[in-house]
Amino acid sequence: MKRFVVQLLFTDNERRLKVRPAHREYLRSLHQQGKLELAGPWVDDTGALLIYQVADENELDEVIAADPYTPENVVEIVLRKQWTTIVP
């Protein structure tokens, strides 16, 4: 499994807030499947950070595409990088 860090920028808060319950439920399901380690918005609610654990970039693409935020086009991905952790 590989870890990926994805940083989001919220781009349309009015529409995003309507989709947020479905987005959060989707994140909970990914966490239960072991595909999402951590996720949460910045304190100022301008974006979010998500840490995925998936097989490869193709699976990451699939996971992001299935997120309710994606078809609504209410976020922009500003960072997407594979991440190597050293602790723990």
Helices and strands as residue ranges (DSSP letters): E 2-10, H 13-32, E 36-41, E 47-54, H 57-66, H 69-72, E 75-83
